[in-house]
Amino acid sequence: MTISFEDFKKLEVRVGRIESAENIEGSEKLLKLAVDFGEQGKRQILAGLAKHYPPTELIGLEAFFAFNLEPRTLMGLESQGMILAVDGKDGKPILLKPAEDVPPGNMVK
């Protein structure tokens, strides 16, 4: 499936810094992340990373997030974005992150 360049431009990808991460009771795969996006504020993002990343490993990490997705409710909690990752060996998600420190909230161009 292809999309137009105009549709692609609608997606806002921003750098966020994970301030806290915790397991969600009743879920084997979801983590609740508190993510700082600088001037754009803080957001709660749920991510299916629990089988591959202990929460403490994610705290302080800068990563790329789909920022302007419609909020979604999972396990009774609202997720206000999506962390970006690629499939690695054995299906482990490899998080996409900047090669250098950048301020939270900066937009990917």
Buried (B, 14 or more C-beta within 10 A) or exposed (E): EEEEEEEEEEEBBBBBBBBBBBBBEEBEEBBBBBBBBBEBEBBBBBBBBBEBBEBEEBBEBBBBBBBEBEEEEBEEEEBBBBBBBEEEEEEEBEBBBEEEEBEBBBEBE
